[in-house]
Amino acid sequence: MFPPFRKSEHERLKELSSPYIDGHLSQEEKAWVEKHLEGCQECREELDSLRGTVAVLQHLPTVPAPRSF
């Protein structure tokens, strides 16, 4: 059998990025994300890119769903 798969810090950060941006993390998770970001340029760049995407999406108009939806 294979040993249980452990996620890398980078994979964990990717999972926590959206909740981090939305302010939905516990204080412990938020502190972990910020500590990781201090030392990881790649993850800072990915988070900045995600923030940019969120900002663009927030400016899109709301489109009503069709009645048949």
N, C-alpha and C positions, 0 to 999 in steps of 0.2 A: 504494500500500500504506500501511497505517497503521503508525505507529512502534510499537515494542514497548511494551506497557502496563507502567507502573511503579507499584507499590503505594505507597500513601501510608503515612506513619508509623503512622497510626491502624489501617489494615488490617493492617500487619505486626504491630502490638501485639496485635490480636485473634487472629491466628494463633499468637502466642507465649504468650498468656495461660494456657491450660491447662497446657502444659509448664512454664511459670514456676511456677504453683501447685504442680505435682507435683515440682518440683525437677529437671527433666530438661533444663535449658538449659546450654549451655556458659557459661563465665565471661564471655565476650565478649557473648553474647546477654543474659545476666542483667544485665550492666552497662548495656546499651543500653535494656532494658526499664525499669530503675530510673531511668535518666536521663530517659527520656521521661515516666515517671509523675511525676517531680518538677515538670514544667512543664505537665502536662495534666490538669486537673480531670476532664474528661469520661472519659478513659481510666481514671483512678483509680476513679471511680464505677462504671464497667463492670467493672473487676477486682474491686471489693468485692462487686458483685452476683454475679459468677461464684463468688467464694469462698463466699458465702452459699448458693448453689445446691449447690455441692460439699458443704458441711457438712450440708445437709438430706439429700442423697442418701446420705451416709455413715451416716446414722442409720436408713435404711430397712432393714427385715428382708430377708434373702436368701430368695428364693423358689426352691425347686427346680424345674428344668425338667420338664415332663411326660415320661413315658417315650416318647411318640410324637415327641418333638422331635428 
